[in-house]
Amino acid sequence: MNAEFLFSIAGSVVVPGWLLLALAPRWKWSQRYACFLAPVLIGALYAWIFASHYSEGRGGFGSLAEVSLLFQNPWLLLAGWIHYLAFDLFIGAWETRDAVRCGIPQLVVIPCLVLTFLVGPIGLLLYLLLRLVWRKEVDPA
């Protein structure tokens, strides 16, 4: 298996989760897939890649220059990408659950989900602002 193939596999695992969150947010399997199954699958892939290739990388996590060196290894770059995929999907699942609980209409949440998928923290920020406006309170629970 090569890194490019696993890159495609990881993307193929998370895209259905995003579609389920956007199109069927109240279906119990949407949350089960997006919040558990997909992150577990790609999390296991991440763990395998990281464990088997970390020793090949130069650099580390102590500075931007070290991270740049680390990500020159395509396997560790893939691990970083999978890290983003797993956590962004998990956050999207939380946004969806929270929106249902808060009574925020799904059509208003979908742009937040799209942005969370594409540019994670910006989508989360937009959702939190939407939540603040919709609920008129700050309550992260």
C-alpha positions in Angstrom: 0.0 0.0 0.0 1.2 3.5 -0.8 0.5 6.8 0.9 -1.6 8.1 -2.0 -3.9 5.1 -1.9 -4.4 5.5 1.8 -5.1 9.2 1.3 -8.0 8.3 -1.0 -9.2 5.6 1.4 -9.3 8.1 4.3 -11.2 10.6 2.3 -13.7 7.9 1.2 -14.3 7.1 4.8 -15.2 10.6 6.0 -17.2 11.9 3.0 -20.2 9.7 3.8 -20.1 11.0 7.4 -20.3 14.6 6.2 -23.2 13.8 3.8 -25.1 12.0 6.6 -24.6 15.0 8.9 -25.8 17.4 6.3 -28.7 15.4 4.9 -29.9 13.2 7.7 -28.8 14.8 11.0 -31.5 13.2 13.1 -31.0 9.6 11.9 -29.3 7.7 14.6 -26.8 6.1 12.2 -25.6 9.5 11.1 -24.1 10.2 14.5 -22.9 6.7 14.9 -21.0 6.8 11.7 -19.7 10.4 11.9 -18.9 10.5 15.6 -17.7 6.9 16.1 -17.2 4.5 13.2 -15.4 6.8 10.7 -13.1 8.4 13.4 -12.3 4.9 14.8 -11.5 3.6 11.3 -9.2 6.4 10.3 -7.9 6.8 13.8 -6.6 3.2 13.6 -5.1 4.0 10.2 -3.5 7.1 11.7 -2.1 5.1 14.6 -0.6 2.5 12.3 1.0 5.2 10.0 2.3 7.2 12.8 3.7 4.2 14.7 5.3 2.7 11.6 6.8 5.9 10.1 7.5 8.4 12.9 11.0 7.1 13.3 11.7 7.9 9.6 10.9 11.6 10.0 13.2 14.4 10.9 11.8 17.2 13.0 9.2 17.2 15.6 6.5 19.4 17.2 8.6 22.0 19.1 8.6 24.7 16.4 7.2 25.5 13.0 10.5 24.6 11.4 10.4 21.1 13.1 6.9 20.5 12.0 7.8 21.5 8.4 10.7 19.0 8.5 8.4 16.3 9.9 5.8 16.8 7.1 8.5 16.5 4.4 7.9 12.7 4.9 4.8 11.9 2.8 3.7 9.2 5.3 3.8 11.7 8.2 2.1 14.3 6.1 -0.6 11.8 5.5 -0.9 11.1 9.2 -1.3 14.9 9.7 -4.1 15.0 7.1 -5.9 12.0 8.7 -5.6 13.8 12.0 -7.5 16.8 10.5 -10.1 14.5 8.8 -10.9 12.7 12.1 -11.2 15.7 14.3 -13.0 17.9 11.8 -15.6 15.2 11.4 -16.0 14.7 15.1 -16.5 18.5 15.5 -19.1 18.4 12.6 -21.0 15.7 14.4 -21.0 17.8 17.6 -22.3 20.8 15.7 -25.1 18.7 14.3 -26.1 17.2 17.6 -25.9 20.6 19.3 -28.0 22.2 16.6 -30.7 19.6 16.9 -30.7 20.1 20.7 -30.8 23.9 20.4 -33.5 23.9 17.7 -31.3 25.5 15.0 -32.7 24.7 11.6 -30.5 22.3 9.6 -30.4 24.5 6.5 -28.7 27.2 8.6 -26.2 24.6 10.0 -25.1 23.2 6.6 -22.8 26.1 5.7 -21.1 25.7 9.0 -20.6 22.0 8.3 -19.2 22.7 4.8 -16.7 25.2 6.3 -15.8 22.8 9.1 -15.1 20.2 6.5 -13.0 22.5 4.4 -11.4 24.9 6.9 -12.2 23.4 10.3 -11.7 26.2 12.8 -13.5 28.7 10.6 -16.5 26.4 10.4 -16.5 25.9 14.1 -16.2 29.6 14.7 -19.2 30.3 12.4 -21.2 27.6 14.1 -20.4 29.0 17.6 -21.4 32.5 16.4 -24.6 31.1 14.9 -25.3 29.3 18.2 -24.7 32.5 20.1 -27.1 34.5 18.0 -29.7 31.8 17.9 -29.7 31.1 21.6 -28.6 34.5 22.8 -26.4 32.9 25.4 -23.0 31.3 25.8 -23.4 27.7 27.0 -21.0 25.1 25.6 -22.9 22.2 27.2 
